[in-house]
Amino acid sequence: MLNTLLIEDNADAAEKLQFLLTKYSADKINLLAHASSGQEGIAAIAAHRPELVFLDIELGDMTAFEMLERIETVDFQVVFTTAHDHYAIKAIRYSAVDYLQKPIGREELLAAIARAEQNPMRMLREQVSQLVNHAQPKSVLPEKIALTTSDGLVFKKIRDIVRCESDRMYTIVVMSNGEKLMVSKPMGQLEEILDGQEFFRVHNSHLINMHQIRQFVRSDGGYVVMEDGATVSVARNRKDDFLELFSKF
């Protein structure tokens, strides 16, 4: 069972989540305590040493990210909760941290708990730093992304990603130094995370970094040659959008 802490400043939301955890996850979750502010959360974490924390993004006295920054050792898993399509969700995705959007449903909650059981990774200090740096509404785009592999989290500069290739529910991420990473996310999720970073999905199975294109060849239906030498076809129904974007580089 996962020793779990709930940090939520909204009494109704806390009561609902406590009910769901008690009713549907009593065999998986040992709910230690509920804290209703960031300061209470810091004290509760120190007192209880949880393995998993459900953490509201907007607390009354500080944000969740500010709270995490004040904790010397973040040695637990975090599932963020938010009532809105929050500006911070993108930072959460870049940092490879789990989150739930309120109102939280039974199936979504059980899926989050299953992920926590299957991948018992504590937050890394670099993840906390990324969240703090990029969780502001007017923040510049992140320079790094956290990628989940079978060996754990790796942090890579986005500009060094050459291309992403779909492999069913996984994605092969090819770096400029030739390194290939098998990432445990479908490519559609990576595409969503990298939106605004000048990546383009030229084909159902390929997402490419526009800054890593060496050449576009019009013959044979049209394909690009990437900086790593790979050739990637451009789907017919995406060629016009690709050429419009390509002309800006």
N, C-alpha and C positions, 0 to 999 in steps of 0.2 A: 504493500500500500504506500501511496505517496503522501508524506506529511505535507499538508497544504495550508496556505495562508490566503485569506481574502482581504484585499485592500480596496475599499470602495466607499466613497463619501455620500452616495445616494442611498438612503435607507431602504427604499423600495427595491432598487436594483440589487442591493446586497441580500435582502430577504429572499428575492426570487432565485438568485444564484445559489444561496445556501439551501433552499428547498430542492432545487434540481440536483445539487451535489449529494444531498442526503437521500433523496428518493431513488436516483438512478445510478449513483456511483459509490454507494456505501462500502462496496467490496473493493474499491480501487483507491478511494480518497479518504484520508484521515484529516478532517478539517480541524485545524488546531485553534484558530482564532479569526476574528474579524476586526480589522482596523479601519477607522473612518477618516483618516487624514494621512498625509505624507509623514508627519512627525510620529504619529502613532505607528505607522507602518515600519519606520526605521527601528523603533523600539521593539515591536513585535518580532521582526526578523532577528534581531539580536537575542531576544529571549527564547524564541522557539526553534531557530535554525531550520526553516522549512526546506523541503526539496522542490516544491512547486508553489508559485505565487500567482494568483489571479489579480491583476493590477490595473485599476482604472487609470486612464491617461490623464484626465483632468481631476485632480484632487483639490480640496478647498484651499490648502495652504501652499501647494506647489504642484508642479506637473510630475508625472511618473518618472520622467527622464531626470529631472532635477533630484528627485528622491534617490534614484539609483546611483547618481553621481556622488551623493553624500555617503554611500555605503562603501566601506573600505574593501570588503571582499564580497563580490556577488557570486555566491557559490550555490545557486539554485536556478531552476528553470522559471521562465516568465511567460505567462499568457496575458497579453494586454487586452483590455476591454474598452470599448468606446461606443457612445450613443450616436455618433455621426460618421459620415464619410470624411473622416478627420484628415486634416493636412498632414498629420504625423504618420498616417498609415504608410505612405510611400517610404518614409525613413525606416519604418518597421520592416517593410519588405526588403529594402536594401540591406538591412542588418540580419536578415534571415531569422527573425523572431516571430513567434506565433501570436495571433490576435483573434478576438471574437468581436463581432459587431452586435450591439444591443438593438432590439431585445434578443437575448441569447436563447436559442432553441435547444431542445434536448439533443437532437442529432448532432448539431454543431459542437455542443459541449462534449459529448461522448467522443467525437472525432478528435477534439483537441486533447482530451485525456489519453486517448489511444496513442496519439503522436508523442505525448510526453513519456509514456511508458516505453515506446519503441525506441525513442532517441533521447535517452536521459542525459542531454548535454546541458551543462550549466552555462550561464551567460559568460562571455568573455569580456574583459575590460575594453577591448577594441570595439566590441558591439555597443557597449554603453557609450563610448566616445562618439561613435558614428551617430547614434540616436540623438545625443545632446547636440551635436554639430548640425544635424540636418533636419531636426524636428521643428524648425521655425517656418512660419508661412512664407517668408521672403528669402529663405535660404537658397544659396546657389546649389546647383545639382551636385550630388555626391561624386567624389573622384574614385571611390572604391565601392565594391559590392562584396557581400559575404555569400559564399557559395557552399552549399551543403553537399559533401561527398561521403563516400563510405568510410573515409578516415576521419571525418569531422568537418569543422568549418575551415575554409581557406578564404583569405581576403585578397582580392585582385583589383588592380587598377582597371577601370572600365575602358580606358583608351587602349589598353593592351589586348583586349578581346578582339580577335579577328572575326570569328564567326561562331554561330551556335547551330548545331545539327540535331534534329529531333531523333530520339531513339525510344519510341513509344512513350512511356511515362517518365522517361529520363531525358536529359539533354547533354550532348557532348559539347563542351565549351573549349574552343581552340584558341590558345594564347599566341602572341607574337613571337615568343621564344620557342614555339613548337610544342609546348606542353598541352596535353589534352586531359580535361577533367570531366569525369562522369558525374553530373549533377542530378540530385534526386528531386528535380522539378520538371514537369512538362514544359515544352518550349513556350507554350502560350503564356504561362506565368512569368517566365523570364522576359518575354516580349512586353508584357504589361509593366513589369518593374523598370525596364530600360526605356520606356516611353519618354520621349523628350531628349534622349541621349544620342540621337542621329543614328539609330539602328533601323534597318528596314528588312521586312520579311519578304524576300524575293520569291520564295517558294514555300509550299506548305511545310517542308522539312528544313528550311534554311533561313536563319536570321543573320544578317551581316552588318558589320560596322562600316558605315559609309566612308570613314576616314582610313580604312584599311584596304580600299579598292585600288588595285594597280592599273586595271584596264577594263573597259567594257567593249565586248566584241559583238557586233550586230549579226554576224552570220550564225548559222545553225540555230536559229530561233532567238538568239541573244543570250549571252552569258557574261559573267564577270570573272576576272582573274584577280584573286586576292593577293595580299602581300606575302602570304605563306606559300603561294604558287597554286593553291587550290582553284579549281574552276567550278562555278556554281551557276546553274541555269536560272534565268529569270522567267517566271511563269508569264504566259501570254496575257492573262487578265490583270497582271500587276506591272506590266512593262511601262505603260504611260505614267503611272504614279512614280515608278522608279526613275524614269528619265527626267521627270520634272524635278525630283529631288536631287538627282545626280548632277543636273546642270548647275546647281548652286555650289558645288564643291570645286 
